[in-house]
């Protein structure tokens, strides 16, 4: 629901030993996009 939930959830999935390289790349993309969204939210609050 929130960028932080996404970041935490997908980092947990990355810890799973059976996660394929393809899935790892998808998860990393989601984490990166969520991090960007979270940064934008924080910047909007600070500004």
Secondary structure as UniProt FT lines:
FT   HELIX           3..15
FT   TURN            17..18
FT   HELIX           21..46
//
